[in-house]
């Protein structure tokens, strides 16, 4: 090739990566560009650019800035998606991350970045690596689309896809140059056709399931932008017409990033709802244990009282019906109850026990009337009162007392249950705190487990042998 009579390149080999700079003197007003074919073949990968030096420098800087911006956008989306995958283990984020890693590599080697770093390598290698990275993007994109489709990707289909991509990649390194060009165009045409087909398949799947949400619209739009971008690039390669494609790529990046954000938000909401459902299921299980336990003990007490005083037994049955009515009304619900309801249940239970063991139990409660309307989880105080009576007072000869004191601290109810019973030995108290003591009662154990599922809640137990036991509950106000 000669420029203004000066020979710059007489190589007989194709050199895709070599850049030739020619600076004409200021006084020169015309430049003659003479291109001499070698063996009847010649071509330019990019059209020659002729302009003043300052204009050329600005043009090169704009090209570099645009290339850097796109590459940074690819890497940002890839790292963001991988970070979400590492934290939440959302598989679709891993597929997006791999896709943008491969497309970043393809974009980097196609922008002469590889030749600038290692000018001694074969000039055909960047084009081959660009095609390889482009072919590798098929795998995560294909898996992502088929995951959202009704029928997940089967192992045989995935294995066949891997084999086809591997054969195509190997063929790129062992075919002649003119065959390579045709093979590359065929592969990209196949990629565009496959991508468009699965995009249509995805649209049909969403339409069939009637699940076309904003998230799905953004994903379909992103895939269509990608199809448009690849189609324009293929058109430019075949016909040599420079169609502006960078805008389509930027729109694709924006939409796929927006899709990742929407999908992550939806999955986070689903995860939160799943955790909430698990918590409600556990609470339902614990309540299912605690309710039969109390009913059994209450009926046993009333049955024993029937042999002593029928009138008192009838009176206590009326009290017990209050509790049963509460149980039946809330049997399928874990909704909070007022503090007043909880205390009325405690009063009913204590009266049943006092009737069974006269002059044995003294019960008192200290609660501000303003707190009675506050909502708390059901049956979190009564089991500790029951435990104080049955295990603290019943096992001593003298009369004992149980005191319940309730105060408010911010959004927490501080409940203190104290008794003057026999107390607990240190090793028994230690086992109860660990949750390994078998005789602590079903009610107390399940209340502790239920409160562990609620934020800002706590159960603290302190006991001294022959002195009594003090239980401190921190219950969140619902």
HELIX and SHEET records of a PDB file:
HELIX    1   1 UNK A   53  UNK A   88  1                                  36    
HELIX    2   2 UNK A   91  UNK A  110  1                                  20    
HELIX    3   3 UNK A  113  UNK A  117  1                                   5    
HELIX    4   4 UNK A  123  UNK A  148  1                                  26    
HELIX    5   5 UNK A  155  UNK A  172  1                                  18    
HELIX    6   6 UNK A  177  UNK A  209  1                                  33    
HELIX    7   7 UNK A  214  UNK A  239  1                                  26    
HELIX    8   8 UNK A  246  UNK A  306  1                                  61    
HELIX    9   9 UNK A  310  UNK A  329  1                                  20    
HELIX   10  10 UNK A  339  UNK A  356  1                                  18    
HELIX   11  11 UNK A  369  UNK A  371  5                                   3    
HELIX   12  12 UNK A  382  UNK A  387  1                                   6    
HELIX   13  13 UNK A  388  UNK A  393  3                                   6    
HELIX   14  14 UNK A  426  UNK A  434  1                                   9    
HELIX   15  15 UNK A  442  UNK A  452  1                                  11    
SHEET    1   A 3 UNK A   6  UNK A   7  0                                        
SHEET    2   A 3 UNK A   2  UNK A   3 -1                                        
SHEET    3   A 3 UNK A  33  UNK A  34 -1                                        
SHEET    1   B 2 UNK A 337  UNK A 338  0                                        
SHEET    2   B 2 UNK A 375  UNK A 376 -1                                        
SHEET    1   C 5 UNK A 361  UNK A 367  0                                        
SHEET    2   C 5 UNK A 400  UNK A 409  1                                        
SHEET    3   C 5 UNK A 412  UNK A 419 -1                                        
SHEET    4   C 5 UNK A 468  UNK A 476 -1                                        
SHEET    5   C 5 UNK A 458  UNK A 464 -1                                        
END                                                                             
